[in-house]
Amino acid sequence: MSKRTKTIFLGLCIIGSFFIYCVYYYSNMIKNAPFRYSDFEYISIQYGVPDSMLNSYNSASQQYQYLNRDNEVVEKKLKLTDDDLLFLHRKAMEMGFWNVDDDMTTPRTDSLEGRNVPRYVLEYKYKEKGKTVILDADYSGNQKMKDAAKTTIEKVLEMINIANAR
């Protein structure tokens, strides 16, 4: 064999071995992921002031309820497509939603304190697991966790608004 053939053979052996290892490692990691889209059941969100969470959506029942500008509660059926739900699942993974705290509410000393602060309850439900996060808009805890939860909630609300406009 020539020197060039030996170099190509050695390079292919190293790169090929690395490629096979990566495929094996990441395929097992994806297969055993705790939140797989194939196990996805529904997304549920409620938001409003803590006393009355009038705005809500559940993708399983397709029930959408919101308060319009005239302070009337509107109820309707709203279906998110599989692509919409897949986008929201991937966005939650990207933002690290699975790692945020479940309770991100601000402790209150008085029942009147924080009455008008918006609260969000977002739930991703899978066959064996689920993740529910409660977030107050004025939460003063870990900023990275708050941003991850807030961005995920914003994307869910944005997708609901897009589907409602269709």
Summary of the structure (lengths in Angstrom):
residues: 166
radius of gyration: 22.5
end to end distance: 65.5
largest distance: 84.3
contacts: 415
relative contact order: 0.16
helix: 43%
strand: 27%
